[in-house]
């Protein structure tokens, strides 16, 4: 695909030097840059839930058949007595 982009002159000159040193084209450098950016951003976008475990003996017997509302109610009960 062909497109037009504005690049600062100083960046263009530096890119031309890099391309010459690496014996490649500016087109190849631009494509490589886009690939790196896209890959980097895709990695950041992926959400990964951390491993979170707690020591204990598991779910209390009284909650085995409890619905979420019952569990939440017990979690927020006033334990001050």
Jmol script that loads the backbone (N, CA, C; Angstrom):
load data "model"
ATOM      1  N   UNK A   1       0.844  -1.170   0.000  1.00  0.00           N
ATOM      2  CA  UNK A   1       0.000   0.000   0.000  1.00  0.00           C
ATOM      3  C   UNK A   1       0.888   1.232   0.000  1.00  0.00           C
ATOM      4  N   UNK A   2       0.491   2.224  -0.719  1.00  0.00           N
ATOM      5  CA  UNK A   2       1.233   3.480  -0.746  1.00  0.00           C
ATOM      6  C   UNK A   2       0.479   4.499   0.086  1.00  0.00           C
ATOM      7  N   UNK A   3       1.255   5.334   0.782  1.00  0.00           N
ATOM      8  CA  UNK A   3       0.661   6.397   1.594  1.00  0.00           C
ATOM      9  C   UNK A   3       1.660   7.536   1.701  1.00  0.00           C
ATOM     10  N   UNK A   4       1.205   8.645   2.222  1.00  0.00           N
ATOM     11  CA  UNK A   4       2.072   9.801   2.424  1.00  0.00           C
ATOM     12  C   UNK A   4       2.084  10.137   3.906  1.00  0.00           C
ATOM     13  N   UNK A   5       3.281  10.333   4.451  1.00  0.00           N
ATOM     14  CA  UNK A   5       3.415  10.742   5.849  1.00  0.00           C
ATOM     15  C   UNK A   5       4.413  11.887   5.939  1.00  0.00           C
ATOM     16  N   UNK A   6       4.241  12.722   6.963  1.00  0.00           N
ATOM     17  CA  UNK A   6       5.177  13.818   7.213  1.00  0.00           C
ATOM     18  C   UNK A   6       6.175  13.367   8.272  1.00  0.00           C
ATOM     19  N   UNK A   7       7.446  13.469   7.936  1.00  0.00           N
ATOM     20  CA  UNK A   7       8.519  13.088   8.853  1.00  0.00           C
ATOM     21  C   UNK A   7       9.442  14.288   9.003  1.00  0.00           C
ATOM     22  N   UNK A   8       9.826  14.618  10.231  1.00  0.00           N
ATOM     23  CA  UNK A   8      10.766  15.724  10.415  1.00  0.00           C
ATOM     24  C   UNK A   8      12.052  15.489   9.611  1.00  0.00           C
ATOM     25  N   UNK A   9      12.572  16.563   9.033  1.00  0.00           N
ATOM     26  CA  UNK A   9      13.770  16.463   8.190  1.00  0.00           C
ATOM     27  C   UNK A   9      14.936  15.780   8.898  1.00  0.00           C
ATOM     28  N   UNK A  10      15.144  16.130  10.167  1.00  0.00           N
ATOM     29  CA  UNK A  10      16.278  15.555  10.894  1.00  0.00           C
ATOM     30  C   UNK A  10      16.113  14.037  11.048  1.00  0.00           C
ATOM     31  N   UNK A  11      14.904  13.584  11.316  1.00  0.00           N
ATOM     32  CA  UNK A  11      14.653  12.149  11.440  1.00  0.00           C
ATOM     33  C   UNK A  11      14.847  11.459  10.096  1.00  0.00           C
ATOM     34  N   UNK A  12      14.390  12.091   9.033  1.00  0.00           N
ATOM     35  CA  UNK A  12      14.539  11.539   7.685  1.00  0.00           C
ATOM     36  C   UNK A  12      16.023  11.351   7.347  1.00  0.00           C
ATOM     37  N   UNK A  13      16.841  12.348   7.660  1.00  0.00           N
ATOM     38  CA  UNK A  13      18.272  12.267   7.378  1.00  0.00           C
ATOM     39  C   UNK A  13      18.932  11.144   8.177  1.00  0.00           C
ATOM     40  N   UNK A  14      18.566  11.044   9.455  1.00  0.00           N
ATOM     41  CA  UNK A  14      19.128   9.971  10.293  1.00  0.00           C
ATOM     42  C   UNK A  14      18.704   8.600   9.770  1.00  0.00           C
ATOM     43  N   UNK A  15      17.450   8.480   9.362  1.00  0.00           N
ATOM     44  CA  UNK A  15      16.955   7.212   8.828  1.00  0.00           C
ATOM     45  C   UNK A  15      17.689   6.846   7.541  1.00  0.00           C
ATOM     46  N   UNK A  16      17.962   7.827   6.689  1.00  0.00           N
ATOM     47  CA  UNK A  16      18.706   7.567   5.454  1.00  0.00           C
ATOM     48  C   UNK A  16      20.110   7.041   5.771  1.00  0.00           C
ATOM     49  N   UNK A  17      20.733   7.609   6.809  1.00  0.00           N
ATOM     50  CA  UNK A  17      22.070   7.153   7.205  1.00  0.00           C
ATOM     51  C   UNK A  17      22.023   5.711   7.700  1.00  0.00           C
ATOM     52  N   UNK A  18      21.039   5.405   8.527  1.00  0.00           N
ATOM     53  CA  UNK A  18      20.894   4.038   9.051  1.00  0.00           C
ATOM     54  C   UNK A  18      20.652   3.063   7.902  1.00  0.00           C
ATOM     55  N   UNK A  19      19.778   3.424   6.996  1.00  0.00           N
ATOM     56  CA  UNK A  19      19.478   2.562   5.852  1.00  0.00           C
ATOM     57  C   UNK A  19      20.742   2.315   5.025  1.00  0.00           C
ATOM     58  N   UNK A  20      21.541   3.344   4.810  1.00  0.00           N
ATOM     59  CA  UNK A  20      22.768   3.189   4.031  1.00  0.00           C
ATOM     60  C   UNK A  20      23.759   2.279   4.751  1.00  0.00           C
ATOM     61  N   UNK A  21      23.908   2.492   6.065  1.00  0.00           N
ATOM     62  CA  UNK A  21      24.833   1.660   6.839  1.00  0.00           C
ATOM     63  C   UNK A  21      24.402   0.196   6.856  1.00  0.00           C
ATOM     64  N   UNK A  22      23.107  -0.036   6.893  1.00  0.00           N
ATOM     65  CA  UNK A  22      22.580  -1.403   6.959  1.00  0.00           C
ATOM     66  C   UNK A  22      22.288  -1.992   5.583  1.00  0.00           C
ATOM     67  N   UNK A  23      22.587  -1.199   4.558  1.00  0.00           N
ATOM     68  CA  UNK A  23      22.348  -1.632   3.173  1.00  0.00           C
ATOM     69  C   UNK A  23      20.911  -2.117   2.984  1.00  0.00           C
ATOM     70  N   UNK A  24      20.008  -1.252   3.383  1.00  0.00           N
ATOM     71  CA  UNK A  24      18.583  -1.540   3.229  1.00  0.00           C
ATOM     72  C   UNK A  24      17.893  -0.287   2.710  1.00  0.00           C
ATOM     73  N   UNK A  25      16.598  -0.350   2.601  1.00  0.00           N
ATOM     74  CA  UNK A  25      15.838   0.796   2.095  1.00  0.00           C
ATOM     75  C   UNK A  25      15.086   1.483   3.219  1.00  0.00           C
ATOM     76  N   UNK A  26      14.708   2.727   2.957  1.00  0.00           N
ATOM     77  CA  UNK A  26      13.874   3.437   3.921  1.00  0.00           C
ATOM     78  C   UNK A  26      12.533   2.731   4.081  1.00  0.00           C
ATOM     79  N   UNK A  27      12.014   2.191   2.997  1.00  0.00           N
ATOM     80  CA  UNK A  27      10.753   1.435   3.043  1.00  0.00           C
ATOM     81  C   UNK A  27      10.870   0.272   4.030  1.00  0.00           C
ATOM     82  N   UNK A  28      11.987  -0.449   3.971  1.00  0.00           N
ATOM     83  CA  UNK A  28      12.196  -1.582   4.877  1.00  0.00           C
ATOM     84  C   UNK A  28      12.304  -1.115   6.328  1.00  0.00           C
ATOM     85  N   UNK A  29      12.977   0.016   6.560  1.00  0.00           N
ATOM     86  CA  UNK A  29      13.086   0.551   7.924  1.00  0.00           C
ATOM     87  C   UNK A  29      11.720   0.953   8.471  1.00  0.00           C
ATOM     88  N   UNK A  30      10.926   1.608   7.651  1.00  0.00           N
ATOM     89  CA  UNK A  30       9.594   2.040   8.077  1.00  0.00           C
ATOM     90  C   UNK A  30       8.733   0.821   8.411  1.00  0.00           C
ATOM     91  N   UNK A  31       8.755  -0.186   7.550  1.00  0.00           N
ATOM     92  CA  UNK A  31       7.972  -1.393   7.796  1.00  0.00           C
ATOM     93  C   UNK A  31       8.427  -2.080   9.084  1.00  0.00           C
ATOM     94  N   UNK A  32       9.740  -2.156   9.303  1.00  0.00           N
ATOM     95  CA  UNK A  32      10.263  -2.763  10.533  1.00  0.00           C
ATOM     96  C   UNK A  32       9.808  -1.971  11.763  1.00  0.00           C
ATOM     97  N   UNK A  33       9.852  -0.651  11.652  1.00  0.00           N
ATOM     98  CA  UNK A  33       9.406   0.187  12.769  1.00  0.00           C
ATOM     99  C   UNK A  33       7.937  -0.032  13.095  1.00  0.00           C
ATOM    100  N   UNK A  34       7.098  -0.076  12.064  1.00  0.00           N
ATOM    101  CA  UNK A  34       5.672  -0.337  12.290  1.00  0.00           C
ATOM    102  C   UNK A  34       5.461  -1.707  12.928  1.00  0.00           C
ATOM    103  N   UNK A  35       6.180  -2.725  12.444  1.00  0.00           N
ATOM    104  CA  UNK A  35       6.035  -4.072  13.021  1.00  0.00           C
ATOM    105  C   UNK A  35       6.400  -4.078  14.499  1.00  0.00           C
ATOM    106  N   UNK A  36       7.490  -3.422  14.833  1.00  0.00           N
ATOM    107  CA  UNK A  36       7.921  -3.381  16.246  1.00  0.00           C
ATOM    108  C   UNK A  36       6.892  -2.681  17.118  1.00  0.00           C
ATOM    109  N   UNK A  37       6.388  -1.557  16.658  1.00  0.00           N
ATOM    110  CA  UNK A  37       5.416  -0.795  17.441  1.00  0.00           C
ATOM    111  C   UNK A  37       4.130  -1.591  17.631  1.00  0.00           C
ATOM    112  N   UNK A  38       3.637  -2.176  16.562  1.00  0.00           N
ATOM    113  CA  UNK A  38       2.404  -2.960  16.654  1.00  0.00           C
ATOM    114  C   UNK A  38       2.596  -4.138  17.601  1.00  0.00           C
ATOM    115  N   UNK A  39       3.703  -4.840  17.475  1.00  0.00           N
ATOM    116  CA  UNK A  39       3.984  -5.986  18.344  1.00  0.00           C
ATOM    117  C   UNK A  39       4.064  -5.565  19.810  1.00  0.00           C
ATOM    118  N   UNK A  40       4.770  -4.473  20.062  1.00  0.00           N
ATOM    119  CA  UNK A  40       4.927  -3.965  21.432  1.00  0.00           C
ATOM    120  C   UNK A  40       3.581  -3.578  22.033  1.00  0.00           C
ATOM    121  N   UNK A  41       2.766  -2.886  21.273  1.00  0.00           N
ATOM    122  CA  UNK A  41       1.465  -2.441  21.775  1.00  0.00           C
ATOM    123  C   UNK A  41       0.524  -3.619  22.004  1.00  0.00           C
ATOM    124  N   UNK A  42       0.601  -4.632  21.162  1.00  0.00           N
ATOM    125  CA  UNK A  42      -0.253  -5.807  21.339  1.00  0.00           C
ATOM    126  C   UNK A  42       0.127  -6.549  22.611  1.00  0.00           C
ATOM    127  N   UNK A  43       1.413  -6.597  22.910  1.00  0.00           N
ATOM    128  CA  UNK A  43       1.853  -7.258  24.136  1.00  0.00           C
ATOM    129  C   UNK A  43       1.355  -6.512  25.358  1.00  0.00           C
ATOM    130  N   UNK A  44       1.381  -5.181  25.314  1.00  0.00           N
ATOM    131  CA  UNK A  44       0.914  -4.384  26.436  1.00  0.00           C
ATOM    132  C   UNK A  44      -0.591  -4.498  26.621  1.00  0.00           C
ATOM    133  N   UNK A  45      -1.317  -4.680  25.548  1.00  0.00           N
ATOM    134  CA  UNK A  45      -2.768  -4.718  25.608  1.00  0.00           C
ATOM    135  C   UNK A  45      -3.293  -6.004  26.241  1.00  0.00           C
ATOM    136  N   UNK A  46      -2.520  -7.064  26.177  1.00  0.00           N
ATOM    137  CA  UNK A  46      -2.985  -8.337  26.714  1.00  0.00           C
ATOM    138  C   UNK A  46      -3.036  -8.271  28.237  1.00  0.00           C
ATOM    139  N   UNK A  47      -4.179  -8.577  28.803  1.00  0.00           N
ATOM    140  CA  UNK A  47      -4.348  -8.587  30.257  1.00  0.00           C
ATOM    141  C   UNK A  47      -4.127  -9.994  30.769  1.00  0.00           C
ATOM    142  N   UNK A  48      -3.373 -10.091  31.815  1.00  0.00           N
ATOM    143  CA  UNK A  48      -3.125 -11.397  32.402  1.00  0.00           C
ATOM    144  C   UNK A  48      -3.401 -11.302  33.897  1.00  0.00           C
ATOM    145  N   UNK A  49      -4.319 -12.117  34.359  1.00  0.00           N
ATOM    146  CA  UNK A  49      -4.679 -12.135  35.773  1.00  0.00           C
ATOM    147  C   UNK A  49      -3.551 -12.792  36.560  1.00  0.00           C
ATOM    148  N   UNK A  50      -3.127 -12.130  37.595  1.00  0.00           N
ATOM    149  CA  UNK A  50      -2.031 -12.687  38.385  1.00  0.00           C
ATOM    150  C   UNK A  50      -2.519 -13.868  39.218  1.00  0.00           C
ATOM    151  N   UNK A  51      -1.597 -14.748  39.559  1.00  0.00           N
ATOM    152  CA  UNK A  51      -1.910 -15.888  40.399  1.00  0.00           C
ATOM    153  C   UNK A  51      -2.112 -15.373  41.819  1.00  0.00           C
ATOM    154  N   UNK A  52      -3.282 -15.591  42.382  1.00  0.00           N
ATOM    155  CA  UNK A  52      -3.568 -15.125  43.741  1.00  0.00           C
ATOM    156  C   UNK A  52      -4.176 -16.283  44.533  1.00  0.00           C
ATOM    157  N   UNK A  53      -3.403 -16.813  45.438  1.00  0.00           N
ATOM    158  CA  UNK A  53      -3.896 -17.902  46.269  1.00  0.00           C
ATOM    159  C   UNK A  53      -3.742 -17.510  47.730  1.00  0.00           C
ATOM    160  N   UNK A  54      -4.533 -18.127  48.565  1.00  0.00           N
ATOM    161  CA  UNK A  54      -4.511 -17.840  49.988  1.00  0.00           C
ATOM    162  C   UNK A  54      -4.382 -19.156  50.741  1.00  0.00           C
ATOM    163  N   UNK A  55      -3.655 -19.106  51.826  1.00  0.00           N
ATOM    164  CA  UNK A  55      -3.506 -20.305  52.644  1.00  0.00           C
ATOM    165  C   UNK A  55      -4.761 -20.449  53.491  1.00  0.00           C
ATOM    166  N   UNK A  56      -5.219 -21.644  53.631  1.00  0.00           N
ATOM    167  CA  UNK A  56      -6.419 -21.899  54.418  1.00  0.00           C
ATOM    168  C   UNK A  56      -6.982 -23.256  54.071  1.00  0.00           C
ATOM    169  N   UNK A  57      -8.192 -23.479  54.505  1.00  0.00           N
ATOM    170  CA  UNK A  57      -8.798 -24.790  54.307  1.00  0.00           C
ATOM    171  C   UNK A  57      -9.954 -24.735  53.321  1.00  0.00           C
ATOM    172  N   UNK A  58      -9.984 -23.716  52.507  1.00  0.00           N
ATOM    173  CA  UNK A  58     -11.002 -23.647  51.473  1.00  0.00           C
ATOM    174  C   UNK A  58     -12.310 -23.048  51.954  1.00  0.00           C
ATOM    175  N   UNK A  59     -13.346 -23.280  51.168  1.00  0.00           N
ATOM    176  CA  UNK A  59     -14.666 -22.726  51.436  1.00  0.00           C
ATOM    177  C   UNK A  59     -15.263 -23.351  52.682  1.00  0.00           C
ATOM    178  N   UNK A  60     -15.848 -22.522  53.530  1.00  0.00           N
ATOM    179  CA  UNK A  60     -16.503 -23.029  54.736  1.00  0.00           C
ATOM    180  C   UNK A  60     -17.734 -23.821  54.331  1.00  0.00           C
ATOM    181  N   UNK A  61     -18.032 -24.854  55.101  1.00  0.00           N
ATOM    182  CA  UNK A  61     -19.163 -25.734  54.796  1.00  0.00           C
ATOM    183  C   UNK A  61     -20.469 -24.958  54.686  1.00  0.00           C
ATOM    184  N   UNK A  62     -20.657 -23.935  55.521  1.00  0.00           N
ATOM    185  CA  UNK A  62     -21.900 -23.161  55.515  1.00  0.00           C
ATOM    186  C   UNK A  62     -22.097 -22.384  54.217  1.00  0.00           C
ATOM    187  N   UNK A  63     -21.024 -22.222  53.436  1.00  0.00           N
ATOM    188  CA  UNK A  63     -21.119 -21.470  52.188  1.00  0.00           C
ATOM    189  C   UNK A  63     -21.125 -22.361  50.946  1.00  0.00           C
ATOM    190  N   UNK A  64     -21.090 -23.653  51.107  1.00  0.00           N
ATOM    191  CA  UNK A  64     -20.984 -24.570  49.972  1.00  0.00           C
ATOM    192  C   UNK A  64     -22.078 -24.339  48.932  1.00  0.00           C
ATOM    193  N   UNK A  65     -23.292 -24.086  49.370  1.00  0.00           N
ATOM    194  CA  UNK A  65     -24.413 -23.875  48.448  1.00  0.00           C
ATOM    195  C   UNK A  65     -24.911 -22.434  48.462  1.00  0.00           C
ATOM    196  N   UNK A  66     -24.112 -21.533  48.991  1.00  0.00           N
ATOM    197  CA  UNK A  66     -24.541 -20.138  49.137  1.00  0.00           C
ATOM    198  C   UNK A  66     -24.458 -19.404  47.803  1.00  0.00           C
ATOM    199  N   UNK A  67     -25.371 -18.457  47.628  1.00  0.00           N
ATOM    200  CA  UNK A  67     -25.306 -17.603  46.445  1.00  0.00           C
ATOM    201  C   UNK A  67     -24.364 -16.429  46.752  1.00  0.00           C
ATOM    202  N   UNK A  68     -24.042 -15.646  45.721  1.00  0.00           N
ATOM    203  CA  UNK A  68     -23.103 -14.545  45.877  1.00  0.00           C
ATOM    204  C   UNK A  68     -23.586 -13.544  46.927  1.00  0.00           C
ATOM    205  N   UNK A  69     -24.869 -13.253  46.956  1.00  0.00           N
ATOM    206  CA  UNK A  69     -25.391 -12.275  47.913  1.00  0.00           C
ATOM    207  C   UNK A  69     -25.131 -12.721  49.353  1.00  0.00           C
ATOM    208  N   UNK A  70     -25.274 -14.027  49.614  1.00  0.00           N
ATOM    209  CA  UNK A  70     -25.020 -14.537  50.965  1.00  0.00           C
ATOM    210  C   UNK A  70     -23.533 -14.436  51.319  1.00  0.00           C
ATOM    211  N   UNK A  71     -22.688 -14.756  50.381  1.00  0.00           N
ATOM    212  CA  UNK A  71     -21.244 -14.657  50.621  1.00  0.00           C
ATOM    213  C   UNK A  71     -20.862 -13.210  50.889  1.00  0.00           C
ATOM    214  N   UNK A  72     -21.377 -12.288  50.075  1.00  0.00           N
ATOM    215  CA  UNK A  72     -21.075 -10.870  50.245  1.00  0.00           C
ATOM    216  C   UNK A  72     -21.581 -10.360  51.594  1.00  0.00           C
ATOM    217  N   UNK A  73     -22.763 -10.782  51.972  1.00  0.00           N
ATOM    218  CA  UNK A  73     -23.329 -10.355  53.264  1.00  0.00           C
ATOM    219  C   UNK A  73     -22.430 -10.798  54.410  1.00  0.00           C
ATOM    220  N   UNK A  74     -21.966 -12.029  54.386  1.00  0.00           N
ATOM    221  CA  UNK A  74     -21.060 -12.511  55.431  1.00  0.00           C
ATOM    222  C   UNK A  74     -19.740 -11.759  55.420  1.00  0.00           C
ATOM    223  N   UNK A  75     -19.240 -11.423  54.227  1.00  0.00           N
ATOM    224  CA  UNK A  75     -17.969 -10.721  54.128  1.00  0.00           C
ATOM    225  C   UNK A  75     -18.034  -9.331  54.734  1.00  0.00           C
ATOM    226  N   UNK A  76     -19.206  -8.699  54.667  1.00  0.00           N
ATOM    227  CA  UNK A  76     -19.346  -7.327  55.173  1.00  0.00           C
ATOM    228  C   UNK A  76     -20.046  -7.240  56.522  1.00  0.00           C
ATOM    229  N   UNK A  77     -20.241  -8.376  57.179  1.00  0.00           N
ATOM    230  CA  UNK A  77     -20.881  -8.364  58.495  1.00  0.00           C
ATOM    231  C   UNK A  77     -20.013  -7.583  59.485  1.00  0.00           C
ATOM    232  N   UNK A  78     -20.673  -6.947  60.414  1.00  0.00           N
ATOM    233  CA  UNK A  78     -19.961  -6.234  61.476  1.00  0.00           C
ATOM    234  C   UNK A  78     -19.381  -7.262  62.433  1.00  0.00           C
ATOM    235  N   UNK A  79     -18.082  -7.363  62.493  1.00  0.00           N
ATOM    236  CA  UNK A  79     -17.430  -8.375  63.345  1.00  0.00           C
ATOM    237  C   UNK A  79     -16.984  -7.802  64.683  1.00  0.00           C
ATOM    238  N   UNK A  80     -17.369  -6.540  64.971  1.00  0.00           N
ATOM    239  CA  UNK A  80     -16.920  -5.920  66.216  1.00  0.00           C
ATOM    240  C   UNK A  80     -17.689  -6.431  67.428  1.00  0.00           C
ATOM    241  N   UNK A  81     -18.782  -7.162  67.197  1.00  0.00           N
ATOM    242  CA  UNK A  81     -19.442  -7.820  68.289  1.00  0.00           C
ATOM    243  C   UNK A  81     -20.712  -7.233  68.614  1.00  0.00           C
TER     244      UNK A  81
END
end "model"
wireframe off; spacefill off
backbone 0.3
color backbone group
